[in-house]
Amino acid sequence: MQKPMLTSLTPFNLTFFLSSPKSSYLFPKPTATAAVTNFSLSHSLQSETLEILEWPSVCNHLSALASTSMGFSAAQKAQIPFGKSKSESQKLLDQTAAAVSAIAAIGSPPPDLLSIEDVSEIVNDAVLGKLLTINELCAVRRTLIAAKALFEKLKALADSHRYLPLLEVLEGCDFLVKLERTIGLCIDCNLSEILDTASEDLEIIRFEKKRNMEKLDALLKEMSSKIFKAGGIDSPLVTKRRARMCVGVRARYKYLVPDGVVLDASSSGATYFMEPSEAVELNNMEVRLSNAEKAEEIGILSFLTSEIAKSEGEIVYLLDKIVEVDLAFARAVYARWMNGVCPIFSSKDGKDLENGGAEIGISIDIEGIQHPLLLESSLSSLSDALASSSRSALSSKDGNDVKMVYRSLSSGVSDFPVPIDIKIGYGTRVVVISGPNTGGKTASMKTLGLASLMSKAGMYLPARSQPKLPWFDLVLADIGDQQSLEQSLSTFSGHISRICNILEVTSKESLVLIDEIGSGTDPSEGVALSTSILQYLKDRVNLAVVTTHYADLSLLKEKDHQFENAAMEFSPETLQPTYRVLWGSIGDSNALSIAKSIGFNQQIIERAQDWVERLRPEKQQERKGLLHRSLIEERNRLEAQAKMAASLHSETRDIYHEIQDEAEDLDVRKRALMAKETLQVREEVKIVKSQLEAVLQEFDNRLKTAGADQLNLLIKKSEAVIASIIEAHSPEDGFLVNETSETSYTPRFGEQVYLKGLRDKIATVVEAPGDDGTVLVQYGKIKVRLKNNEIRAIPSSDKNAVTSSVPRLKQRVWRSRTVENKDAEVSYSPAVQTSKNTVDLRGMRAEEASYNLDMAIATRESQSVLFVVHGMGTGVVKERALELLKKHPRVAKYEAESPMNYGCTVAYIK
């Protein structure tokens, strides 16, 4: 008998009932459009609530415990079914209890579950008319066999009545034994081929095909042997080309196969593959029989495909039921891991139906429950072990590895997280939880929400004793910040908007969870609005649980017995929360105690304590009067300050404009003065340059006609003239000192300076000044870092006297020399140092100095002099320079430094 197909699993029960009377103004008579809108809103709120309570994370943990890919997928997508009514949820709990008993009896979930495959897509293809392959048909057969074996194993358990809920799931299923046997008679699933016995025609065709192939093979082997004996081929060769059997023969022996057909040739063309004329008819028969065999196999596959398509309803129904069983075993393993206990749904009238209708007085009685998601670290290790064992079981086709894991689940869970008790009596409709920040208010509320969802989905709770709680048709939560920039909602607007939507869809069987109700706005208005919302909710829901820091909400219990208070315990000794719920108590926020414990300023805490006393409810009126007066005084004070500030602003603007005008005038005068000074300096430089050029021109003219005895006199006269020009255009010493004042002086690399601490000894700057106001100098072979104020610049008038520097205006002249060699006396040009015949190696590394000196020697003309300035320094550059001059083939001779040319060596070029 065909069973009805199951609809897809919904993530949450979307059905709700509004049984309490509503005001016609607030709730007009519903229309079809309004019902659809309300349905959509309810679905949206429930989906958001599942995310808020982290239900997908619970389902993700459960997915690791599923045995089938279908159960794993359903749990991963959070599509675990909820009971749409109290009886359906109780049925799910009974299935879980039966699965727990089965695991205790056999050591693990039945290994047959691991062999069941998701064949829903295969069935779909069959219904659409697609031809199924051999592997797909075998997958259907394996699934039907495993499903039947699962049912038989559950049925064979000793106390069948204990497992009745699981048996009832599969009892109405059609395991399609006939279809499974038909597939088995037609297909060998081990070899993945269609059997000869699949049909009479196929058996005859294959018999004829075998006989024909034997004849053809014998004929070709005989022909190939003859060709081999005649030397037409290296070894007998029978092969297939173009789906026809043939023999191989060398091209030049083609005549050995008279009237044969060439089907193919080798890549070199030396060998032909020929079909003898005697084999043509046999090959034709082989082709006809092969086509007939293929057609018959397609017919068999088509027949089996149509049989599966006809059984679509039974197969889909069976798969749905298998998923139901798989999830029941997954819930059972999860329950064993956390030492969970089966919850009991309390009745509406406050009577325990299991104990003869006795009054129990408590609607929710959960002792020592732990938040399941906080046990994630333990569950992760379990999931890894189960996944590894599942893969091992799949490969070995037995459940021994899985049993080893499941038998280790009897150990209890840890004391983390802290267990809490939840006890709410009948008649209570609103619970107000107060207490310190980070005290566990929100976590406790989420634990209650998750416990409601888990019991509704047939899951055990991680608690002690036997927890009791009502069955809720809707669980709706407003927890966290509902701010949305995209929808232009502030924190308070998002909070109130969500509460408004919750009020629209709640029923008498709903659970509502609201975190920090009325927060995000003025405290007085927040208290008033929160009170009104709670008064509205108490007549329209089964239970509402809210958290708050408003002390006034805790006073509602004194006026209405439908309200109850709860507080989060706070230890005054350790100044830390204990995370335990004290039912019937009012909790303090303990903000000042927490601030004191972390070392807050004592004076600030004492002032805050004074404000707490002033803000007591009984002092509200007095506080309002004082606040009003203080605001008036503050307003008057601010107005007076504003007038004074405006006056000061006006005066400041006048002074600013006056200073700005003077600054602009100064800028104009400064630019004019600088332009004038620049022009004067340029004129003076031009004059000095022309005078020096005249002296040098006269010196060169006289040098051509002067004899050797007149050379010294000529040099002295030129030096005297140059000195007089320089003295005439040099500034006063006092001006130079000011020019290089200590405050603005910054030494440069390679520059010589005076050392104040060594009585103005001369040292050389060997490193560019740093940002820290220090400079590295060298005196002799000693390097030392000094502050800028410990050195001073050498005035311009003194620089001419420093022998290690090369003057820019005054040129040092040496007497011309003559160099004698072995064969003749060579005359060199006068040794007058200029920028063209000088190479300055100071500040360079040894390799760089060698390269520059070598280039300078190579570019000098014959019978000329070269001034090599190497400075004092550490002597490394000097040693490298003298070594190069000594070995260079173009250097005839060189004069080492002397007191007259200290730091400079004169080389004579051949």
C-alpha positions in Angstrom: 0.0 0.0 0.0 1.4 3.4 -1.0 2.1 5.7 1.9 1.6 9.5 1.7 4.8 11.5 1.1 6.1 13.6 3.9 6.4 17.3 3.5 9.8 19.0 4.0 10.9 19.5 7.6 10.2 23.1 8.8 12.7 24.8 11.1 10.0 25.8 13.6 6.3 25.3 14.2 4.6 28.1 12.3 1.1 27.5 13.8 -0.1 29.7 16.6 -3.5 30.5 18.3 -4.8 33.7 19.8 -7.3 32.4 22.3 -7.6 35.4 24.6 -10.1 38.2 23.9 -8.6 41.2 22.2 -9.8 44.8 22.0 -11.5 45.6 18.7 -9.5 48.8 18.5 -6.1 47.1 18.9 -7.0 43.9 17.1 -9.5 44.4 14.3 -11.3 41.5 12.7 -8.7 39.5 10.8 -8.9 39.3 7.0 -7.1 36.9 4.7 -4.4 39.5 3.9 -3.9 40.2 7.6 -3.6 36.5 8.4 -0.9 36.1 5.7 1.0 39.1 7.0 0.7 37.9 10.6 1.9 34.4 9.5 5.0 36.0 7.7 5.8 38.2 10.8 5.5 35.2 13.1 7.9 33.1 10.9 10.4 36.0 10.7 10.4 36.6 14.5 10.8 32.9 15.2 13.7 32.6 12.8 15.4 35.5 14.4 14.8 34.1 17.8 16.4 30.8 16.8 19.5 32.8 15.8 19.5 34.8 19.0 19.3 31.7 21.2 22.0 30.1 19.0 19.8 27.1 18.1 21.8 26.5 14.9 24.9 25.9 17.1 23.0 23.2 19.0 21.9 21.6 15.8 25.5 21.7 14.5 26.6 19.8 17.5 23.9 17.3 16.9 24.9 16.9 13.3 28.2 15.3 14.3 26.2 12.5 15.9 24.0 11.6 12.9 24.8 8.3 11.1 23.3 9.1 7.7 24.1 11.9 5.3 20.4 12.9 5.3 20.4 13.3 9.1 23.7 15.2 9.0 22.3 17.6 6.4 19.1 18.2 8.3 20.9 19.0 11.5 23.5 21.1 9.8 20.7 23.3 8.2 18.9 23.5 11.6 16.0 21.6 10.1 15.5 19.4 13.1 11.7 19.1 13.5 9.8 20.7 16.4 6.5 19.2 17.6 3.6 21.2 16.3 1.7 20.3 19.4 2.4 19.1 22.9 1.5 15.5 21.8 4.0 15.6 18.9 6.8 16.9 21.1 6.0 14.1 23.6 6.2 11.6 20.8 9.7 12.9 19.9 10.8 12.6 23.5 9.5 9.0 23.6 11.5 8.2 20.5 14.6 9.7 22.1 14.0 7.6 25.2 13.6 4.4 23.1 16.9 5.2 21.3 18.7 5.7 24.6 17.5 2.2 25.7 18.6 0.7 22.3 22.1 2.2 22.6 22.3 0.8 26.2 21.4 -2.6 24.8 23.5 -2.8 21.7 26.3 -0.4 22.6 25.8 2.1 19.8 23.3 3.2 17.2 22.6 0.3 14.8 25.5 0.1 12.2 22.9 -0.5 9.5 22.2 3.3 9.6 25.7 3.8 8.2 24.8 1.8 5.1 21.8 3.9 4.2 22.4 6.4 1.4 20.5 9.4 0.3 18.8 8.2 -2.9 16.3 11.0 -3.1 18.1 12.5 -6.2 18.2 9.1 -7.9 14.4 8.6 -7.3 13.9 12.1 -8.7 15.8 11.3 -11.9 13.8 8.1 -12.3 10.5 10.1 -12.0 11.8 12.6 -14.6 12.5 9.7 -17.0 16.3 9.7 -16.9 17.8 6.2 -17.3 19.5 5.1 -14.1 22.9 3.6 -14.1 23.9 0.3 -12.6 25.6 2.1 -9.7 22.5 4.1 -9.0 20.3 1.0 -9.0 22.7 -0.7 -6.6 22.6 2.3 -4.2 18.8 2.0 -4.1 19.1 -1.8 -3.4 21.7 -1.3 -0.6 19.5 1.3 1.0 16.4 -0.9 1.0 18.4 -3.8 2.4 19.9 -1.7 5.2 16.5 -0.2 6.1 15.0 -3.7 6.3 17.9 -4.9 8.5 17.5 -1.9 10.8 13.9 -2.6 11.3 14.6 -6.3 12.0 17.3 -5.5 14.5 15.0 -3.1 16.5 12.3 -5.7 16.3 14.6 -8.4 17.6 15.5 -6.6 20.8 14.5 -8.4 24.0 11.9 -6.0 25.4 10.2 -4.8 22.3 7.7 -2.6 24.2 10.5 -0.3 25.3 11.5 0.4 21.7 7.9 0.7 20.5 8.2 4.4 19.6 11.0 3.6 17.2 9.3 0.5 15.8 6.2 2.6 15.2 8.2 4.9 13.0 9.3 2.1 10.7 6.4 -0.2 11.2 4.2 1.4 8.5 7.0 1.5 6.0 7.1 -0.6 2.8 10.7 -1.8 2.5 10.0 -2.8 -1.2 11.5 -6.3 -0.8 10.2 -7.3 -4.2 11.9 -4.3 -5.9 15.2 -5.1 -4.0 15.1 -8.7 -5.1 14.3 -7.7 -8.7 17.4 -5.5 -8.8 19.4 -8.3 -7.2 18.3 -10.8 -9.9 19.1 -8.4 -12.7 22.4 -6.8 -11.5 25.5 -8.1 -9.8 26.4 -5.1 -7.6 29.8 -6.5 -6.7 30.9 -6.6 -10.3 28.6 -3.7 -11.4 27.2 -5.7 -14.4 23.9 -6.9 -15.7 23.4 -10.7 -15.2 22.5 -13.1 -18.0 19.4 -14.1 -16.0 18.0 -10.6 -16.2 15.9 -11.7 -19.2 15.6 -14.7 -21.6 16.4 -12.7 -24.6 19.6 -11.3 -23.0 20.7 -14.9 -22.1 20.1 -16.1 -25.7 21.9 -13.1 -27.2 24.9 -13.5 -25.0 25.0 -17.3 -25.7 25.0 -16.7 -29.5 27.5 -13.9 -29.1 29.8 -16.2 -27.2 29.5 -19.0 -29.8 30.1 -16.5 -32.7 33.1 -15.0 -31.0 34.6 -18.5 -30.5 34.3 -19.2 -34.2 35.7 -15.8 -35.2 38.6 -16.1 -32.8 39.5 -19.6 -34.1 39.4 -18.4 -37.7 41.6 -15.4 -37.1 44.1 -17.3 -35.0 44.5 -19.9 -37.8 44.9 -17.1 -40.4 47.4 -15.3 -38.2 49.5 -18.5 -37.7 49.7 -18.9 -41.5 50.9 -15.3 -41.9 53.5 -15.8 -39.2 54.8 -19.0 -40.8 55.0 -17.2 -44.2 57.1 -14.5 -42.6 54.4 -11.9 -42.9 54.5 -10.9 -39.2 57.0 -11.2 -36.3 54.4 -13.0 -34.1 50.7 -14.0 -34.6 48.5 -10.9 -34.0 44.7 -10.9 -33.6 43.2 -7.5 -32.6 40.2 -5.3 -33.0 40.0 -2.2 -35.2 36.8 -0.2 -35.9 34.9 -2.6 -33.7 35.8 -5.5 -36.0 38.2 -8.3 -35.3 41.2 -8.6 -37.7 44.8 -9.8 -38.1 48.1 -8.0 -38.4 50.3 -8.4 -41.5 53.3 -6.5 -42.9 52.4 -4.2 -45.8 54.5 -6.0 -48.3 52.9 -9.4 -47.4 49.4 -8.1 -47.9 48.8 -10.7 -50.5 48.8 -13.4 -47.8 45.2 -12.2 -46.9 43.5 -12.5 -50.3 40.4 -10.4 -50.8 41.0 -9.0 -47.3 39.8 -5.5 -46.2 42.3 -3.1 -44.7 40.7 -1.6 -41.6 43.7 0.3 -40.3 47.5 0.7 -40.5 50.2 1.3 -37.9 51.6 4.8 -37.5 54.7 3.9 -39.5 52.6 2.3 -42.3 54.6 -0.9 -42.1 51.8 -3.0 -40.7 48.3 -3.4 -42.0 45.3 -4.6 -39.9 43.2 -6.6 -42.3 39.8 -8.4 -42.0 39.9 -11.7 -44.0 37.0 -12.2 -46.3 36.0 -15.4 -44.4 35.6 -13.2 -41.2 33.4 -10.6 -42.6 30.1 -12.4 -42.0 31.2 -13.4 -38.5 32.2 -9.8 -37.7 28.9 -8.6 -39.0 27.1 -11.1 -36.7 29.2 -9.9 -33.8 28.2 -6.3 -34.4 24.5 -7.3 -34.7 24.6 -9.3 -31.5 26.5 -6.5 -29.6 23.9 -4.0 -30.6 21.1 -6.4 -29.6 22.8 -7.0 -26.2 23.1 -3.3 -25.6 19.5 -2.7 -26.5 18.4 -5.5 -24.2 20.5 -4.1 -21.3 19.0 -0.6 -21.8 15.6 -2.3 -21.8 16.4 -3.9 -18.4 17.7 -0.7 -16.9 14.7 1.1 -18.2 12.4 -1.5 -16.7 14.2 -1.1 -13.3 14.1 2.7 -13.6 10.3 2.6 -14.2 9.9 0.3 -11.2 11.7 2.8 -8.9 9.7 5.7 -10.4 6.5 3.8 -9.6 7.7 3.3 -6.0 8.7 7.0 -5.5 6.1 7.6 -2.7 7.2 4.5 -0.7 10.9 5.3 -1.1 10.6 9.0 -0.1 8.3 8.0 2.8 10.9 5.4 3.9 13.8 7.9 3.7 11.8 10.5 5.8 11.2 7.8 8.4 14.8 6.7 8.4 15.9 10.4 9.0 13.4 10.4 11.9 15.0 7.3 13.4 18.5 8.7 12.7 17.8 12.0 14.5 16.3 10.1 17.4 19.5 8.1 17.9 21.5 11.4 17.5 19.4 13.0 20.2 20.0 9.9 22.4 23.8 10.0 21.9 23.7 13.8 22.7 21.7 13.0 25.9 24.2 10.4 27.0 27.1 12.7 26.5 25.7 15.5 28.7 24.0 13.1 31.2 20.7 14.6 30.1 17.4 13.8 31.6 14.0 13.6 29.9 11.8 16.7 30.6 8.1 16.5 31.5 5.6 18.9 30.1 3.5 20.4 32.8 -0.3 20.7 32.4 -2.2 24.0 32.1 -4.3 23.5 35.2 -1.3 22.8 37.5 -2.0 19.1 38.0 0.5 16.3 37.4 -1.2 13.8 35.1 1.3 11.1 35.8 0.6 11.1 39.6 -3.2 10.9 39.5 -3.8 14.6 39.0 -2.1 15.8 42.2 -1.5 19.5 42.6 2.1 20.3 41.8 2.0 24.1 42.2 5.1 24.7 40.0 4.9 25.4 36.3 8.6 25.3 35.6 10.8 23.2 37.9 14.3 22.7 36.4 17.1 21.9 38.8 20.8 22.3 38.0 20.5 23.0 34.3 23.7 23.9 32.3 23.8 25.9 29.1 24.6 23.2 26.4 26.6 25.5 24.2 29.1 26.2 27.0 30.0 22.5 26.9 31.3 23.0 23.3 34.9 22.1 24.1 33.9 18.6 25.4 31.5 18.1 22.5 34.2 19.0 19.9 36.5 16.2 21.1 33.5 13.8 21.1 32.6 14.9 17.6 36.1 14.2 16.3 36.1 10.7 17.9 32.7 9.9 16.4 33.6 11.2 13.0 36.7 9.1 13.0 34.8 6.0 14.2 32.1 6.5 11.6 34.6 6.6 8.8 36.2 3.5 10.2 32.8 1.7 10.4 31.9 2.7 6.9 35.1 1.1 5.6 34.9 -2.1 7.7 31.1 -2.5 7.5 30.7 -3.2 11.2 30.0 -1.1 14.2 32.7 -2.2 16.6 34.6 1.1 16.5 31.5 3.1 17.0 30.5 0.9 20.0 33.9 1.6 21.6 33.1 5.4 21.5 29.6 5.2 22.7 30.4 3.0 25.6 32.7 5.8 26.9 29.8 8.2 27.2 28.7 7.2 30.7 31.1 9.6 32.4 29.5 12.7 33.7 30.0 16.3 32.4 32.0 18.9 34.3 30.7 21.5 36.7 31.2 24.2 34.0 29.1 26.1 33.2 27.6 26.8 36.7 24.3 24.9 37.0 21.2 27.1 37.8 17.8 26.3 39.1 14.7 27.6 37.4 11.5 27.4 39.6 8.4 29.4 38.5 5.0 28.7 40.1 1.6 28.4 38.4 -0.2 31.7 38.0 3.1 33.6 37.4 3.0 35.2 34.0 5.9 37.7 34.3 9.4 37.2 35.9 11.6 40.2 36.4 15.3 39.3 36.8 17.6 41.9 38.2 21.2 41.9 39.3 24.7 43.0 38.4 26.3 43.4 35.0 28.1 40.2 33.9 26.1 38.4 36.5 24.5 35.9 34.2 21.0 37.4 33.7 21.0 37.1 29.9 22.7 33.7 30.0 20.1 32.4 32.4 17.3 33.7 30.2 18.9 32.1 27.1 19.2 28.8 29.0 15.4 28.8 29.6 14.7 29.6 26.0 17.0 26.8 24.8 15.5 24.3 27.3 12.1 25.1 25.9 13.2 24.6 22.3 15.1 21.4 23.1 12.2 19.8 24.9 9.9 20.8 22.1 12.3 19.1 19.6 12.4 15.9 21.7 15.9 16.5 23.2 17.0 15.7 26.8 18.1 18.6 29.0 21.5 18.8 30.7 19.9 19.0 34.2 19.4 17.0 37.4 16.3 15.2 38.7 13.3 15.4 36.2 12.8 18.9 34.8 9.2 20.1 34.3 8.2 23.0 32.0 5.2 23.9 29.8 5.0 23.3 26.1 5.2 26.7 24.3 3.8 27.1 20.8 6.1 30.2 20.2 9.4 31.2 21.8 10.1 34.8 21.0 13.2 36.8 22.1 14.4 40.3 22.1 18.1 40.0 23.2 21.0 42.2 22.0 21.2 45.5 20.1 18.6 45.8 17.4 20.2 49.0 16.0 20.0 49.1 12.2 21.7 51.9 10.2 20.2 50.5 7.0 16.6 50.8 8.3 17.4 54.1 10.2 16.7 52.5 13.6 18.5 53.6 16.8 19.2 51.2 19.6 16.0 52.1 21.4 13.9 52.3 18.2 15.0 48.8 17.1 14.3 47.5 20.6 10.8 48.9 20.8 10.0 47.9 17.2 10.8 44.3 17.9 8.8 44.2 21.1 5.8 45.7 19.1 6.1 42.9 16.6 6.3 40.3 19.4 3.1 41.7 20.9 1.3 41.2 17.6 1.9 37.4 17.3 1.9 36.1 20.9 -0.7 33.7 22.2 -1.7 32.2 25.6 0.9 29.4 25.0 3.9 31.6 24.1 7.2 32.3 25.9 8.6 35.8 25.6 12.2 36.7 26.6 13.2 40.4 26.7 16.7 41.6 27.7 17.1 45.0 29.3 13.5 46.1 28.7 13.0 49.8 28.3 16.7 50.6 28.1 18.3 53.1 25.8 16.1 56.1 26.8 15.2 58.4 29.7 15.0 56.2 32.8 11.7 57.6 34.0 10.1 57.1 30.6 11.8 53.7 30.3 10.3 52.5 33.6 6.8 53.8 32.6 6.9 52.1 29.2 8.3 48.9 30.6 5.6 48.7 33.2 2.9 49.2 30.6 4.4 46.5 28.3 4.6 43.9 31.2 1.0 44.7 32.3 -0.1 44.0 28.7 1.9 40.8 28.4 0.7 39.2 31.6 -2.8 38.6 30.2 -1.6 37.4 26.7 1.3 35.0 27.2 2.0 31.8 29.1 5.2 33.3 30.5 7.4 36.4 29.9 10.9 36.7 31.4 12.6 40.1 31.3 15.9 41.4 32.7 16.3 45.0 33.9 18.3 47.4 36.1 15.2 49.4 36.9 14.4 48.8 40.6 10.8 50.1 40.1 9.9 47.0 38.0 10.7 44.8 40.9 7.9 46.5 42.9 5.2 45.2 40.5 5.1 42.0 42.5 3.7 43.8 45.5 0.6 44.9 43.6 0.0 41.8 41.4 0.6 38.1 42.2 1.1 37.3 38.5 4.5 39.0 38.7 7.6 37.3 40.2 11.1 38.6 41.0 14.5 36.9 40.6 18.0 38.1 41.2 21.5 37.0 40.2 23.5 36.2 43.3 26.6 38.5 44.0 29.2 37.6 46.6 30.0 40.6 48.8 33.2 38.9 50.0 34.8 38.3 46.6 32.9 41.1 44.8 32.2 38.6 42.0 29.0 37.2 40.7 28.2 33.5 41.5 25.9 33.1 38.4 23.2 31.5 40.5 19.5 32.6 40.4 17.8 33.6 43.6 14.0 33.3 42.9 11.8 35.7 44.7 14.6 38.1 45.5 15.5 41.6 44.2 19.0 42.1 43.0 21.2 45.1 43.0 23.3 46.1 40.1 26.4 46.3 42.4 28.0 48.7 39.9 29.7 50.6 42.7 31.0 47.4 44.3 32.4 46.2 41.0 34.0 49.6 40.3 35.6 49.5 43.7 36.9 46.0 43.2 38.8 47.0 40.1 40.5 50.0 41.8 38.3 52.9 40.8 39.0 56.3 42.4 37.5 56.2 46.0 36.4 59.8 45.8 34.4 59.2 42.6 32.7 56.1 44.3 31.8 58.1 47.4 30.2 60.8 45.3 28.3 58.2 43.3 27.0 56.7 46.5 25.6 60.1 47.5 23.8 60.3 44.2 22.4 56.8 44.7 20.9 58.0 48.0 19.4 61.1 46.3 17.9 59.1 43.5 15.8 56.9 45.8 12.1 56.8 44.8 10.9 58.6 47.9 13.1 61.6 47.2 12.1 62.0 43.6 9.9 65.1 44.1 12.6 66.8 46.1 15.2 65.9 43.5 13.0 67.3 40.7 12.7 70.6 42.5 16.4 70.8 43.2 17.1 69.8 39.6 14.8 72.5 38.2 16.5 75.2 40.3 19.9 74.1 39.4 19.0 74.1 35.7 17.7 77.7 36.0 20.9 78.8 37.7 23.0 77.0 35.2 21.1 78.6 32.3 21.6 82.1 33.8 25.3 81.4 34.3 25.7 80.2 30.8 23.9 83.2 29.4 26.3 85.5 31.3 29.3 83.6 30.0 28.0 83.7 26.5 27.8 87.5 26.6 31.3 87.8 28.0 32.6 85.4 25.4 31.0 87.5 22.6 32.7 90.6 23.9 36.0 88.9 24.2 35.5 87.5 20.7 35.0 91.0 19.2 38.1 92.4 21.0 40.2 89.4 19.8 39.1 89.9 16.2 40.1 93.6 16.3 43.5 92.8 17.7 43.9 90.0 15.1 43.2 92.3 12.2 45.6 94.9 13.5 48.4 92.3 13.9 47.7 90.9 10.5 48.0 94.3 8.8 51.4 94.9 10.6 52.6 91.4 9.6 51.7 91.9 5.9 53.7 95.3 6.1 56.7 93.5 7.6 56.6 90.8 4.9 56.7 93.5 2.2 59.7 95.3 3.9 61.5 92.0 4.4 61.2 91.0 0.8 62.4 94.4 -0.4 65.4 94.4 2.0 66.4 90.9 0.9 66.2 91.8 -2.8 68.4 94.8 -2.1 71.0 92.8 -0.2 71.0 90.1 -2.8 71.7 92.6 -5.6 74.6 94.1 -3.6 76.1 90.7 -2.9 75.9 89.7 -6.6 77.6 93.0 -7.7 80.4 92.5 -5.1 80.9 88.9 -6.2 81.1 90.0 -9.8 83.7 92.6 -9.0 85.9 90.2 -6.9 85.6 87.6 -9.7 86.8 90.0 -12.4 89.7 91.2 -10.1 90.9 87.7 -9.4 90.7 86.7 -13.1 92.8 89.8 -14.0 95.4 88.7 -11.4 95.5 85.2 -12.7 95.7 86.3 -16.3 98.6 88.6 -15.5 100.3 85.8 -13.5 99.9 83.4 -16.5 101.3 86.0 -18.9 104.4 86.7 -16.8 104.9 83.1 -16.1 105.5 82.4 -19.7 108.4 84.9 -20.0 109.8 84.6 -16.4 112.9 82.6 -15.6 113.4 80.2 -12.9 115.0 82.7 -10.6 112.0 85.1 -11.0 109.3 82.5 -10.2 109.3 82.9 -6.4 109.1 86.7 -6.7 106.2 86.4 -9.2 104.3 84.1 -6.9 104.8 86.3 -3.8 103.5 89.4 -5.7 100.4 87.5 -7.0 99.7 86.2 -3.5 100.0 89.7 -2.0 97.5 91.0 -4.6 95.0 88.2 -4.0 95.3 88.7 -0.2 94.6 92.4 -0.5 91.5 91.6 -2.7 90.2 89.1 -0.2 90.9 91.4 2.8 89.1 94.2 1.1 85.9 92.2 0.5 85.9 90.1 3.8 83.4 91.0 6.5 84.4 91.9 10.0 85.3 89.2 12.5 82.4 90.1 14.8 80.0 89.7 11.9 81.4 86.3 11.1 80.9 85.2 14.7 77.4 86.3 14.6 76.9 84.6 11.2 77.9 81.3 12.7 76.3 81.7 16.1 76.0 78.7 18.3 72.3 78.8 18.3 71.9 78.5 14.5 75.2 76.7 13.5 74.9 73.2 12.0 78.2 71.5 11.1 78.5 69.6 7.8 80.2 66.3 7.0 84.0 66.8 6.5 84.0 70.3 7.9 86.6 71.4 10.5 85.5 72.9 13.8 86.9 74.2 17.1 86.5 72.0 20.2 85.6 74.3 23.2 86.7 71.7 25.8 90.2 71.4 24.3 91.0 75.1 24.1 89.8 75.4 20.5 91.7 72.5 19.1 90.7 71.8 15.5 88.8 68.5 14.7 87.0 67.1 11.7 83.3 66.2 11.5 83.2 62.6 10.4 79.4 61.9 10.5 76.4 64.0 9.5 74.7 65.6 12.6 71.8 63.5 14.0 68.3 64.6 15.1 69.4 64.3 18.8 71.5 67.5 18.6 74.9 65.6 18.6 77.7 65.3 16.1 80.7 62.8 15.7 84.1 64.5 15.4 87.7 63.1 15.1 90.7 64.6 16.7 93.9 62.8 15.6 92.9 59.1 15.9 90.3 59.7 18.6 86.6 59.9 17.7 84.1 61.4 20.1 80.4 62.4 20.0 79.7 65.9 21.2 76.7 68.2 21.6 76.3 71.0 19.1 77.0 73.6 21.8 80.4 72.0 22.6 81.8 72.9 19.2 81.9 76.1 17.3 82.6 77.1 13.6 85.9 78.3 12.4 85.5 81.9 11.3 86.1 82.7 7.7 89.2 84.8 8.5 90.8 81.7 10.2 90.0 79.2 7.6 92.8 80.5 5.4 95.2 79.5 8.0 94.0 75.9 8.3 96.4 73.8 6.3 94.2 70.8 5.9 91.5 72.6 3.9 91.8 73.8 0.3 91.0 77.5 0.0 88.4 78.5 -2.5 89.7 82.0 -3.3 93.3 81.8 -2.5 95.3 79.1 -4.4 98.3 77.5 -2.8 101.3 77.5 -5.0 104.4 75.4 -4.8 107.6 75.8 -6.6 107.9 74.0 -9.8 109.9 70.9 -9.7 112.0 69.0 -12.2 112.1 65.2 -12.1 115.1 63.4 -13.3 114.9 59.9 -14.8 117.6 57.6 -16.0 117.7 58.9 -19.6 116.8 62.6 -19.5 115.5 65.5 -17.4 111.7 66.0 -17.6 110.2 69.5 -17.0 106.7 69.7 -15.3 104.3 72.5 -15.3 104.2 74.8 -12.3 102.6 73.1 -9.3 99.7 75.5 -8.9 96.7 73.8 -7.2 93.4 74.4 -8.9 90.0 72.6 -8.9 90.9 70.9 -12.2 94.2 69.3 -10.9 92.9 68.3 -7.5 91.1 65.0 -6.4 89.5 65.2 -2.9 89.2 61.7 -1.3 88.0 62.9 2.2 84.9 61.1 3.5 85.2 58.2 1.1 85.7 54.5 1.9 89.0 53.0 0.9 87.6 51.2 -2.2 85.8 54.3 -3.4 88.9 56.4 -2.8 91.0 54.0 -4.8 88.6 54.0 -7.8 88.4 57.9 -7.8 92.2 58.3 -7.6 92.8 55.8 -10.4 90.3 57.6 -12.6 91.9 61.0 -11.9 95.4 59.7 -12.7 94.1 58.1 -16.0 92.5 61.4 -17.1 95.5 63.7 -16.4 97.7 64.8 -19.3 101.3 63.9 -19.5 104.0 65.9 -17.6 101.4 67.4 -15.2 100.8 67.4 -11.5 97.9 66.0 -9.4 97.0 67.2 -5.9 95.6 64.2 -3.9 93.7 65.5 -0.8 93.2 62.6 1.6 93.0 64.5 4.9 94.2 63.4 8.3 91.4 61.0 9.5 92.3 57.4 10.6 94.9 57.1 7.9 93.2 54.3 5.9 92.4 56.4 2.9 95.9 58.0 3.0 97.6 54.6 3.1 95.5 53.2 0.2 96.3 56.4 -1.8 100.0 56.2 -1.2 100.0 52.5 -2.1 98.2 53.2 -5.4 100.6 56.1 -6.2 103.6 54.0 -5.5 102.5 51.2 -7.9 100.7 53.1 -10.6 102.7 53.1 -14.0 101.7 56.7 -14.8 103.1 58.2 -11.6 106.7 59.2 -11.9 107.0 60.5 -8.4 105.0 61.8 -5.5 105.7 64.2 -2.6 104.3 63.1 0.7 102.4 65.6 2.9 104.5 68.1 4.8 103.7 71.0 7.1 103.3 73.1 4.0 100.7 70.8 2.5 99.3 68.8 5.4 96.7 66.3 4.4 97.6 66.5 0.7 100.1 64.5 -1.5 101.4 65.9 -4.8 101.8 63.3 -7.6 103.8 63.9 -10.9 102.3 62.2 -13.9 104.6 60.8 -16.6 
